[in-house]
Amino acid sequence: MADTPALQGRIIAAHGRHYTVELPDGHIRKCFPRGKKAGAAVGDYVIVSPQGRDEGSIDRILERRNLLYRSDDMRTKQFAANVDQLLIVVAPEPSFSDDLLGRALVAAQSADIAPIVILNKIDLPAGLPQARERLAKLARTGVQVIELSALAPQAMRDTLLPLLEGRCSLLLGQSGMGKSTLLNALVPEARAHTQEHSLALGTGKHTTTSTRLYHLPGGSGDVIDSPGFQAFGLYHLTASDIEHGFPEFREGIQHCRFYNCTHRHEPGCGVLAALERGEIAIERHELYKRILAENEAQGRY
């Protein structure tokens, strides 16, 4: 009996070592990686050897355009591969972390993935002015910031769908930001579980436990939903990657006296000069120094 020919597909869901692979004809197979190491991510295009009617093994991961992930001294967490843009969801309540948001932006920009920050829950007036003020500093670096309310789903779709058309977008955010509610409005059949965030703890409960890719209605684009996160290590980034993750540094870097300037203390540093002139936010430069110091402490370079 002849061997069943290998097939090419795309990973649309991942949970541990279990992967869901969609074939070009829409057929779905539950697949497992060959060997002990997984390594595949949602959004990856893979070569699969069919097993039975609806299963298979992942033989090979095809070349990626990019891979967005976080890493620290304990573990590496892959978000998605072959992503066109990152949608980072924040909200006035519960309060979002400037540090985590900044790290997600660095991860995206260092991988040349366009980031968009979505300020959700603008129907909550209490913390809205403060949230807008914090995000205004990012907007000045060129990051697109969009305001909306998932409680007005049609207005939300009118705003977001033109930005998602023809692209693969990764939806990311801390727990409790309303990410699943946004997804449900964009892709009604996703039926993502939503929960009210815990007012007592001031933090959200995890509602997404695995990463999954959804096709937008009409096949106009894809949205990848990923579990909420409360940490965002960037140990995998080199010093050059970190620098690349701060686009507001680029003009100043052209004027640095030393080619290997770290933009922390060197004389004749164009970035420090821009910081003095108020062209770079102090908080952003502090984040840059923090990430650089963490990676140096780990002996990454």
PyMOL commands that set and color helices and strands:
alter all, ss='L'
color gray80, all
select helices_A, chain A and resi 98-110+128-139+153-164+179-186+188-190+217-219+239-244+247-253+270-276+282-297
alter helices_A, ss='H'
color red, helices_A
select strands_A, chain A and resi 7-15+18-22+28-33+45-51+55-61+67-71+76-81+85-90+114-119+144-147+168-173+211-215+222-225
alter strands_A, ss='S'
color yellow, strands_A
deselect
rebuild
show_as cartoon
